[in-house]
Amino acid sequence: MLRGKQKRYLRAHAHVMRPLFSVGKNGLTTVWLDQLTGALEKRELIKINLQQSADVTVAETKAFIEDNTDIQVVQTIGRVLVLYRVATDEDNQKISPIVENM
């Protein structure tokens, strides 16, 4: 579980990022979760966007992600979610060592 200081750092880091994935009318699937996990393995921090056509709410999306993966939702702003997960490959761990030492 992330502490407040860690979440603030991650939110600041994500501020300039553009959403990498979106949830559309296809909704939430395990294939989509696998893609999220793969992207987070390389980046550790990403944004996703809920399209207007999505049949799910932000809260449902957040619950689906957190219940089915080890991904943490750092922040939700409107229809955008900021996601964080520590990479398993040490070469991809650029953000997590800083967050861990906070």
QUISULRA-V729858 format. One record per pair of residues at least 24 apart in sequence whose C-alpha atoms are under 7 Angstrom apart, sorted by the first residue. I is the first residue (numbers start at 1). J is the second residue. D is the distance in whole Angstrom. If there is no record, write none. Layout:
((I | J | D) (I | J | D))
//
This chain:
((6 | 99 | 6) (6 | 102 | 6) (7 | 74 | 6) (11 | 75 | 7) (18 | 47 | 7) (19 | 46 | 7) (19 | 47 | 4) (19 | 48 | 5) (19 | 49 | 6) (20 | 46 | 7) (20 | 47 | 6) (20 | 48 | 6) (21 | 48 | 5) (21 | 49 | 6) (22 | 48 | 5) (22 | 49 | 4) (22 | 50 | 5) (22 | 51 | 6) (23 | 49 | 6) (23 | 50 | 5) (23 | 51 | 6) (23 | 54 | 6) (24 | 50 | 7) (24 | 51 | 5) (24 | 53 | 6) (24 | 54 | 4) (25 | 53 | 5) (25 | 54 | 5) (25 | 55 | 6) (27 | 54 | 6) (27 | 55 | 6) (27 | 56 | 7) (40 | 85 | 6) (40 | 87 | 7) (41 | 87 | 5) (41 | 88 | 7) (41 | 92 | 7) (42 | 87 | 7) (42 | 92 | 6) (43 | 92 | 7) (44 | 84 | 6) (44 | 85 | 5) (44 | 86 | 6) (44 | 87 | 6) (44 | 95 | 7) (45 | 83 | 6) (45 | 84 | 5) (45 | 85 | 7) (46 | 82 | 6) (46 | 83 | 5) (46 | 84 | 7) (47 | 80 | 7) (47 | 81 | 6) (47 | 82 | 4) (47 | 83 | 6) (48 | 80 | 6) (48 | 81 | 5) (48 | 82 | 7) (49 | 79 | 6) (49 | 80 | 5) (49 | 81 | 6) (50 | 79 | 5) (50 | 80 | 6))
//
